[in-house]
Amino acid sequence: MAQKTSPSLLTAFLLSTVPAAHGAVVTTADNASPANDGLTSFLEALTNVQNNETITFNIPGAGPHYIVTPVTGYPLIEKSGVTIDGYSQPGSSPSTAAPDQPKNTQLRVILDSRTDQPAERRTVLNYDGFGDSESCVLGFVNAPNALIRGLSFIGVSGQDNGADPHVYCIALVEGSPGAKIQGCWFGLDAGRTSWAPGPDGVVSGVHGARAAVASFKGNGLDSAGLIFGTDGDGANDRGEGNVCVAQRVAVHLATPQTRMSGNWINLFPDGSLLNLEKQALELEDGSLEVLENGDGTDMLVGTDGNGVSDAEESNRFGPVVYERFAEFWRPALNIVFAGNYVGMDLAGLPAFTSPDTALLDLRQDSSVRIGTDGNGTGDTAEANHIYGIGSKFLGLRTGIIRISLRGNEISGSTGPIPYIDTAAQETLFTDILNNPASGLAVVLDAASTPAQISGTFPEQISGTPAPVIDFYLADASGLRHDPPSPQGRYWLGSFKADGPADLNAAAGKFKFDTIALALTAAELGMVTATASYSSPSEPEQTVTTNFSDTLALPAAASPLGAVTITPAAATGSYTLDWAGGAGPFKVLSSDSLTGPWLPFSTVNGQSTTITPNFTAAPRQFYRVLEGASPR
């Protein structure tokens, strides 16, 4: 009679038969160390790695340790489940800093590919989807579920030809799905102790490549499911974002279901911005870009808004030299761009403008959500914070393009937003509106009051749900542009047209009780609105109109004048006064002229009172920023 085995014992037995993951320990930084010398080089570890193995590091000395890429490059990895863990090196550690603070990452393993010889220190990628004009430092070929973490890549750009192939720091070739790239620095020498520029304005230790990661389809395969940055699972998410500086295209893909979250692009680890003019980068074709994806279907750029680690999932984009920050160069459905910072510093303050650069470029038969989905979970975290985009907020190609634009903070831009114009209107709204040519924006009623806002919206065809009306306070600087560029600086709330709260049942008209918004009379004149519609043929797709005109335009303001400080008698307080500028004003404080500058207060007038704590810091500095967020 067979002996019965309890389920718990059976489970224990089955688990015990699975071999424990193991792998090489790199014990020398010298890839040229002879074989059988008792030491393991990174080259030897890559050459001999097997499925589900982890390469760790234990190189003697404090480091950082520069591992020079062999002249002929590294072997391509063709095994599944390979982990390369730079954080295993003693002294290494991921950042634990909050998303709006400088990184405190410690990287002790640096993959150094510097060379002045064309075609050296790289591995050519002569595979379908790539070619002999492309190469990499680390490459994975039909190697699923790779994990690369805690490495610094010193790159070399190369050229787009066989004699000097351009270089990707990491390449995912053919079927290499499920990769994770986390907590790495690309284009930076982690041996630097300061990212302060020299007297010429140049920051030392910047060595860009063609891309931090590249992944293109080949032989009918792709590397879907790539996670570049944090996975947002609530564990160690602050340390999983990557820092990419001076990469020609930081993330260069033709890869669906990609997640790009928690990364800094063209920001240094101390939070300072790459200064393109001073740095004088030798760009391959004169351009510098954040993202390209030739199959962006179901791509997440930023936060997923699920309430777990949402703040850690924001990307921060520094300056670029290109027509757009991100380009989707083939049709892509269900792109999400949420929770990101563009044109701002770590404190969320305007830092640079991009007058010749659109935010995103989309092809026909594509859809994107920019901002919140309004489902009540993570809506605030899903808002993008975007400053200084030029006259073309989005680049739109012909064909059906769905754009949902809700809940964001947008300021300093100079054109219609989201840039639905005469050429694009029919392709965007053809199966939603009765007559797209009759108007593409909400029109606010001049009879509106702070307690009750009314207006009209473009009327939808029969069978299409009525739109959601979103109210915002507009950015004053955009309204002063010629012509005015209404854009939502502060999201006030959402109302469902033709729903129970709509006090006007007529088609294409709305009236809402807005007492809860607590608007002042001046704020009423600054209200702008959008209408967002769901498509009857694709209910999950949404399109949003341009921002409406406001009921009033702010008076032109004189330039912001000097700030004066006047002591208040015997109270220890001081009064800050200034002239000119456009309110609201944000007052910033710091104990150093070089910052960091922290928000102190926001005021509508041109004066505020401060009480410095000289015990905490012997000197206090203050700045005034005009055009602050309205609330």
C-alpha positions in Angstrom: 0.0 0.0 0.0 1.5 3.3 -1.0 2.2 5.7 1.7 0.2 8.9 1.7 2.2 12.2 1.6 0.7 15.3 3.2 0.4 18.3 0.9 2.8 20.3 3.1 5.5 17.7 2.9 5.0 17.3 -0.8 5.4 21.0 -1.3 8.6 21.1 0.7 10.0 18.2 -1.3 9.2 19.8 -4.6 10.8 23.1 -3.6 13.9 21.4 -2.4 14.5 19.9 -5.9 14.8 23.4 -7.5 18.5 24.3 -7.6 19.3 27.5 -5.8 20.3 30.4 -7.9 24.1 30.9 -8.0 26.7 32.5 -10.2 30.1 34.0 -10.4 31.5 36.6 -7.9 33.6 39.2 -9.7 36.7 39.6 -7.6 38.9 41.8 -9.8 38.3 44.9 -11.9 41.0 43.7 -14.4 39.3 42.1 -17.4 42.8 41.2 -18.7 43.7 39.1 -15.6 45.0 35.7 -16.8 42.9 32.6 -16.5 43.4 30.3 -13.6 44.8 33.1 -11.4 42.3 32.5 -8.7 40.4 35.7 -9.6 37.2 36.1 -11.5 36.9 39.1 -13.9 33.6 40.5 -15.2 34.5 39.2 -18.6 34.9 35.7 -17.3 31.7 35.9 -15.4 29.8 37.0 -18.5 31.4 34.3 -20.6 30.4 31.5 -18.2 27.0 32.7 -16.9 24.2 30.2 -17.0 20.4 30.4 -16.8 19.0 32.0 -13.6 22.4 32.9 -12.3 23.4 36.1 -10.5 26.7 37.9 -11.1 27.8 39.7 -8.0 30.8 41.8 -7.1 33.4 41.6 -4.3 36.4 43.5 -5.6 38.9 44.4 -2.9 39.3 48.1 -1.9 37.0 51.0 -1.3 36.5 51.8 -5.0 34.8 53.0 -7.1 36.2 50.2 -9.4 36.6 51.0 -13.1 36.1 47.9 -15.2 37.4 48.7 -18.6 35.4 47.1 -21.4 37.6 44.7 -23.5 38.8 46.1 -26.8 36.6 43.5 -28.6 33.7 44.0 -26.3 31.8 41.6 -24.0 30.2 38.3 -25.1 26.4 38.6 -25.7 24.3 37.0 -23.0 22.0 34.2 -24.3 20.7 32.8 -21.1 17.5 33.5 -19.3 17.0 35.0 -15.8 20.5 36.5 -15.6 21.0 39.1 -12.9 23.9 41.5 -12.8 23.9 43.2 -9.4 26.2 46.1 -9.0 24.8 46.8 -5.5 26.4 43.6 -4.3 29.8 45.4 -4.3 30.7 46.5 -0.7 30.1 50.2 -0.4 27.4 50.3 -3.0 23.8 51.2 -2.1 20.7 52.5 -3.8 19.2 55.9 -3.2 16.9 56.3 -0.3 16.2 60.0 -0.9 12.7 61.4 -1.6 11.9 62.0 -5.3 12.4 65.8 -4.9 15.8 65.5 -3.2 19.3 64.8 -4.5 20.2 61.2 -4.9 22.3 59.6 -2.2 23.2 56.6 -4.4 26.6 54.9 -3.9 27.8 53.1 -7.0 31.1 51.3 -6.8 31.1 49.4 -10.1 31.7 51.5 -13.2 31.7 49.9 -16.7 34.2 52.1 -18.5 33.9 52.1 -22.3 35.9 55.2 -23.1 38.1 55.1 -26.2 39.4 57.3 -28.9 39.6 54.4 -31.3 36.5 53.8 -33.6 34.8 50.5 -33.1 36.7 49.5 -30.0 35.2 48.6 -26.5 31.8 47.5 -27.8 30.1 44.4 -29.3 28.5 44.7 -32.7 24.9 43.7 -33.0 24.5 42.1 -36.4 21.0 40.8 -35.7 17.6 41.3 -37.3 16.3 44.6 -35.9 19.8 45.9 -35.3 22.8 45.9 -37.7 26.5 46.2 -38.0 26.3 50.0 -37.5 25.0 49.4 -34.0 26.7 48.0 -30.9 26.4 47.7 -27.2 28.3 47.4 -23.9 26.0 44.7 -22.5 23.7 42.8 -24.8 21.0 40.2 -24.2 19.9 37.9 -27.1 16.8 35.8 -26.7 17.5 36.1 -23.0 14.3 36.7 -21.0 13.9 38.2 -17.5 17.3 39.9 -17.2 17.9 42.2 -14.2 20.6 44.9 -14.3 21.0 47.1 -11.3 23.5 49.3 -9.6 26.0 49.9 -12.4 27.5 53.1 -13.8 28.1 53.3 -17.5 30.7 55.5 -19.0 29.8 55.6 -22.6 31.1 56.4 -26.0 28.7 57.5 -28.7 30.1 56.2 -31.9 28.7 56.9 -35.3 26.0 55.3 -37.4 28.3 53.2 -39.6 30.2 49.9 -39.7 33.5 51.5 -39.1 32.4 53.2 -35.8 29.1 51.7 -34.7 27.1 53.8 -32.3 26.8 52.3 -28.8 23.9 51.3 -26.6 24.8 50.8 -23.0 22.3 47.9 -22.8 20.7 46.2 -25.8 17.8 43.8 -25.7 17.8 41.7 -28.9 15.0 39.7 -30.5 13.0 37.9 -27.8 14.4 39.2 -24.5 11.2 40.1 -22.7 10.7 41.0 -19.0 13.9 42.8 -18.5 14.4 45.2 -15.5 17.0 48.0 -15.6 17.1 49.7 -12.2 19.2 52.0 -10.1 21.9 52.5 -12.8 23.6 55.7 -14.0 24.1 56.2 -17.7 26.6 58.6 -19.2 28.1 59.5 -15.8 31.3 58.7 -14.0 30.1 57.6 -10.6 33.6 58.2 -9.3 32.9 61.9 -9.3 32.3 63.5 -5.9 30.7 66.7 -7.2 28.5 67.6 -10.1 29.3 71.3 -9.8 30.5 72.9 -13.1 34.0 74.1 -13.5 34.9 77.7 -14.4 34.0 77.1 -18.0 30.6 75.8 -17.0 31.4 72.2 -18.0 30.5 69.4 -15.6 33.2 66.7 -15.6 32.4 63.0 -15.8 29.8 63.2 -18.6 30.2 60.6 -21.2 27.0 59.9 -23.2 26.3 57.0 -25.5 23.7 56.5 -28.2 21.2 55.2 -25.6 20.9 53.9 -22.1 18.8 51.0 -23.5 17.8 49.9 -27.0 15.3 47.2 -27.9 14.1 46.7 -31.5 12.0 43.9 -33.0 13.8 41.1 -34.8 12.7 37.9 -36.5 9.2 38.6 -35.4 10.2 38.8 -31.7 10.3 41.7 -29.3 11.3 42.3 -25.7 7.9 43.3 -24.3 7.5 44.0 -20.6 10.7 46.0 -20.2 10.8 47.9 -16.9 13.2 50.9 -17.0 13.3 52.3 -13.5 11.0 51.5 -10.6 8.4 48.7 -10.8 6.2 50.5 -8.3 5.7 47.5 -6.1 6.2 49.3 -2.9 9.6 47.7 -2.2 12.8 49.8 -2.6 11.1 52.0 -5.3 13.1 55.1 -4.4 16.3 53.3 -5.3 15.2 51.8 -8.6 15.1 54.9 -10.8 17.9 55.4 -13.3 19.8 58.6 -14.0 20.5 59.2 -17.7 22.6 62.1 -18.9 23.8 63.1 -22.4 22.3 60.0 -24.1 21.4 60.7 -27.8 18.0 59.0 -27.2 17.9 57.9 -23.5 15.4 55.1 -24.1 15.3 53.9 -27.7 12.7 51.1 -28.4 10.3 49.3 -30.6 8.9 47.5 -27.6 5.3 47.2 -26.3 4.2 47.0 -22.7 7.2 49.0 -21.5 7.2 50.8 -18.2 9.5 53.9 -17.8 9.1 55.2 -14.2 11.1 57.0 -11.6 14.0 58.1 -13.9 15.9 61.4 -14.2 16.8 62.3 -17.7 19.5 65.1 -18.2 19.4 65.9 -14.5 22.6 65.2 -12.5 22.4 63.2 -9.2 22.4 66.4 -7.2 19.3 67.6 -9.0 21.1 70.2 -11.2 20.2 70.4 -14.9 22.4 69.5 -17.8 23.4 72.9 -19.3 23.5 72.1 -23.0 25.1 75.4 -24.1 27.9 75.2 -21.5 28.5 71.5 -21.8 29.1 71.7 -25.5 28.2 68.0 -26.2 29.3 66.4 -29.4 25.9 65.2 -30.5 25.9 62.6 -33.3 23.2 64.4 -35.4 22.9 67.6 -33.3 20.0 66.3 -31.2 19.3 65.0 -27.7 16.1 63.2 -26.9 14.3 61.4 -24.0 12.4 58.6 -25.6 11.5 57.0 -28.9 9.3 53.9 -29.2 8.3 52.3 -32.5 5.7 50.2 -30.7 4.5 52.1 -27.7 1.3 50.1 -27.3 0.4 49.9 -23.6 3.5 51.9 -22.6 3.5 53.6 -19.2 5.7 56.7 -18.8 5.5 57.8 -15.2 3.0 56.7 -12.5 0.4 54.1 -12.7 -1.8 55.9 -10.2 -2.7 52.7 -8.2 -1.9 54.3 -4.8 1.4 52.4 -4.3 4.6 54.4 -4.5 3.0 56.8 -7.0 5.3 59.7 -6.1 8.4 57.5 -6.7 7.2 56.7 -10.2 7.4 60.2 -11.6 10.0 60.8 -14.3 11.9 64.1 -14.4 12.9 65.4 -17.8 15.7 67.9 -18.2 16.6 69.9 -21.4 16.6 68.3 -24.8 17.6 69.3 -28.3 14.9 67.9 -30.6 11.4 68.6 -31.9 9.8 66.7 -29.1 10.7 65.1 -25.7 9.2 61.7 -26.7 8.3 60.3 -30.1 6.1 57.3 -30.9 7.1 56.8 -34.5 4.5 54.1 -35.3 0.9 53.6 -34.2 0.5 52.9 -30.5 -2.6 52.5 -28.4 -3.1 53.1 -24.7 0.0 55.1 -24.0 -0.1 56.7 -20.5 2.0 59.7 -19.7 1.3 60.6 -16.1 2.9 62.2 -13.0 6.0 63.5 -14.8 7.9 66.8 -14.4 9.0 68.6 -17.6 10.8 72.0 -17.5 11.0 72.1 -13.7 13.6 71.7 -11.0 13.4 69.4 -8.0 11.3 71.9 -6.1 8.7 71.9 -8.9 9.6 75.4 -10.0 10.1 76.5 -13.6 13.7 75.9 -14.6 13.9 76.0 -18.4 11.7 76.5 -21.5 11.5 74.4 -24.7 10.2 76.8 -27.3 11.0 74.5 -30.3 10.1 71.2 -28.6 6.7 69.5 -28.4 5.9 67.2 -25.4 4.9 64.1 -27.4 4.8 63.2 -31.1 2.0 60.7 -32.1 1.2 58.9 -35.3 -2.2 57.9 -36.7 -4.2 55.2 -35.0 -2.7 56.1 -31.6 -4.1 57.0 -28.2 -2.6 58.6 -25.2 -3.7 59.6 -21.7 -1.8 62.6 -20.4 -2.6 63.1 -16.8 -5.3 61.5 -14.6 -7.9 58.9 -15.5 -10.2 60.5 -12.9 -11.0 57.1 -11.3 -10.6 58.5 -7.8 -7.3 56.6 -7.1 -4.0 58.4 -7.4 -5.5 61.2 -9.4 -3.3 63.9 -7.9 -0.2 61.8 -8.4 -1.1 61.3 -12.1 -1.0 65.0 -12.8 1.9 66.0 -15.0 3.8 69.3 -14.2 4.8 70.8 -17.5 6.4 74.2 -18.0 7.6 76.1 -21.0 6.5 74.0 -24.0 6.5 76.0 -27.3 3.8 76.9 -29.7 3.1 73.2 -30.5 2.3 71.3 -27.4 1.8 68.0 -29.2 3.0 66.8 -32.6 0.0 65.1 -34.3 0.1 63.2 -37.6 -3.0 62.4 -39.8 -5.4 59.6 -38.8 -7.4 58.8 -35.7 -5.5 60.0 -32.6 -7.1 59.9 -29.2 -5.8 62.4 -26.6 -7.0 62.6 -23.0 -5.6 65.6 -21.2 -6.9 66.0 -17.7 -5.8 67.1 -14.3 -2.3 68.5 -15.2 -0.4 71.6 -14.1 0.6 73.4 -17.3 2.2 76.8 -17.4 4.5 78.9 -19.5 3.4 77.4 -22.9 2.7 79.5 -25.9 0.2 77.7 -28.1 -3.2 75.9 -28.1 -3.3 72.9 -25.8 -3.4 70.1 -26.5 -3.0 71.5 -30.0 -6.1 70.4 -31.8 -6.2 72.6 -34.9 -8.1 72.8 -38.1 -6.0 70.2 -39.8 -6.4 67.7 -37.0 -9.9 68.3 -35.8 -11.8 65.8 -38.0 -9.4 63.0 -37.4 -9.7 63.5 -33.6 -13.4 64.0 -33.3 -15.0 62.6 -36.4 -17.0 59.8 -34.6 -17.7 61.9 -31.5 -19.0 65.3 -32.4 -21.9 66.3 -34.5 -20.0 68.9 -36.4 -16.3 69.2 -35.6 -16.0 72.4 -37.7 -18.5 74.2 -35.4 -16.1 74.4 -32.5 -13.5 72.4 -30.6 -13.6 74.0 -27.2 -15.9 74.8 -24.3 -17.3 78.3 -24.3 -17.9 79.8 -20.8 -21.0 82.0 -20.3 -20.3 85.6 -19.4 -23.2 85.4 -17.0 -21.3 82.8 -14.9 -20.8 83.6 -11.2 -18.4 82.1 -8.6 -21.3 80.1 -7.3 -22.6 78.9 -10.7 -20.6 78.4 -13.9 -22.4 77.8 -17.2 -21.5 77.4 -20.8 -21.6 75.3 -23.9 -19.6 72.3 -25.1 -19.3 70.8 -28.6 -22.3 68.5 -29.0 -21.6 64.8 -29.4 -23.4 62.5 -31.8 -26.3 60.3 -30.7 -25.2 57.4 -28.6 -22.0 59.0 -27.4 -21.8 59.7 -23.6 -21.9 63.3 -22.6 -18.4 64.7 -21.8 -16.7 65.3 -18.5 -16.2 69.1 -17.9 -12.9 69.9 -16.1 -12.5 73.3 -14.6 -9.0 74.9 -14.0 -7.5 78.2 -13.0 -5.5 79.3 -16.0 -1.8 80.2 -16.1 -1.6 84.0 -16.2 1.6 84.0 -18.4 -0.1 82.0 -21.0 -3.1 84.4 -21.2 -0.7 87.3 -21.7 0.8 85.6 -24.7 -0.2 87.0 -28.1 -2.5 85.4 -29.0 -3.5 84.2 -25.5 -2.8 80.5 -24.7 -5.2 79.2 -22.1 -3.8 76.4 -20.1 -4.8 74.8 -16.8 -2.4 75.7 -14.0 -4.6 74.4 -11.2 -7.2 71.7 -11.5 -10.4 72.8 -9.6 -12.6 69.8 -10.3 -14.7 67.7 -12.7 -18.4 67.7 -13.5 -20.4 65.3 -15.7 -22.4 67.1 -18.4 -26.0 66.0 -18.5 -25.5 64.3 -15.2 -27.5 64.8 -12.0 -25.3 67.9 -11.1 -25.9 69.6 -14.5 -28.6 72.2 -14.0 -29.1 72.8 -17.7 -30.6 69.8 -19.5 -30.4 71.4 -23.0 -28.1 69.6 -25.5 -24.6 71.0 -25.6 -25.1 73.2 -22.5 -24.2 73.0 -18.9 -24.7 74.8 -15.6 -23.0 73.6 -12.4 -23.2 74.7 -8.8 -19.6 75.7 -8.0 -19.9 77.0 -4.5 -17.7 74.2 -3.2 -14.8 75.5 -5.4 -14.8 78.7 -3.3 -13.9 80.9 -6.2 -13.2 84.6 -5.8 -14.6 87.1 -8.3 -11.0 87.5 -9.7 -10.5 83.8 -10.0 -13.8 83.4 -11.9 -12.2 85.5 -14.7 -9.3 83.1 -14.8 -11.3 79.8 -15.1 -10.6 77.7 -18.2 -12.4 74.4 -19.0 -12.0 71.3 -21.2 -14.5 68.7 -22.3 -13.4 65.0 -22.5 -15.4 62.5 -24.5 -15.4 58.8 -24.7 -15.6 57.2 -28.2 -18.7 55.2 -29.0 -16.6 52.7 -31.1 -13.8 52.5 -28.5 -15.3 53.3 -25.0 -11.9 53.0 -23.4 -10.5 55.8 -25.6 -11.0 59.5 -24.6 -10.4 62.7 -26.4 -10.1 66.2 -24.8 -10.8 69.6 -26.3 -8.5 72.5 -26.2 -8.7 74.7 -23.1 -11.4 77.3 -23.3 -11.0 81.0 -23.4 -11.2 82.6 -20.0 -13.8 85.3 -19.1 -11.1 87.9 -18.5 -7.5 88.5 -19.3 -5.0 89.6 -16.7 -3.7 93.1 -16.9 -0.2 93.3 -18.3 2.4 93.4 -15.6 5.6 95.3 -15.4 8.8 93.2 -14.9 9.4 91.9 -11.5 11.6 94.4 -9.6 14.2 94.1 -6.8 13.3 92.6 -3.4 13.9 94.8 -0.4 14.1 93.7 3.2 13.0 95.9 6.1 13.4 94.9 9.7 10.3 95.2 12.0 11.1 97.0 15.2 12.1 94.7 18.1 10.1 91.7 16.8 12.8 89.7 15.0 10.7 89.8 11.9 11.3 91.3 8.5 9.2 92.5 5.6 10.0 91.5 2.1 8.6 94.0 -0.6 8.9 94.0 -4.3 7.5 95.8 -7.3 6.1 94.5 -10.6 5.6 91.0 -11.7 2.5 88.8 -12.1 1.0 87.2 -9.1 0.5 84.9 -7.3 4.1 85.0 -6.0 6.1 82.2 -4.5 8.7 83.1 -1.9 11.7 80.7 -1.7 14.2 80.4 1.1 17.7 78.9 1.5 20.7 79.2 3.8 23.0 79.3 0.8 23.0 81.4 -2.4 23.6 78.1 -4.4 20.4 76.5 -2.8 18.6 74.3 -2.6 15.8 76.8 -2.6 12.7 75.6 -0.7 9.2 77.0 -0.9 8.5 79.4 2.0 5.1 80.9 1.2 2.8 81.9 -1.7 1.1 85.3 -1.6 -1.1 87.3 -4.0 0.3 90.7 -3.1 3.8 92.1 -3.3 4.8 91.8 0.4 5.2 89.2 3.0 6.6 88.9 6.5 9.5 86.5 7.5 10.9 85.5 10.8 14.4 83.9 10.2 15.8 81.4 12.5 19.5 82.5 12.7 20.2 79.8 15.3 19.6 77.1 12.7 21.6 79.0 10.0 23.6 82.2 10.4 22.5 83.5 7.0 19.1 83.4 5.3 18.4 84.1 1.6 15.1 84.7 -0.1 13.9 84.8 -3.7 10.6 85.7 -5.2 9.1 83.8 -8.2 6.2 85.4 -10.1 3.4 83.4 -11.7 3.2 80.8 -8.9 0.5 78.1 -8.9 -2.8 80.0 -8.2 -3.6 78.1 -5.0 
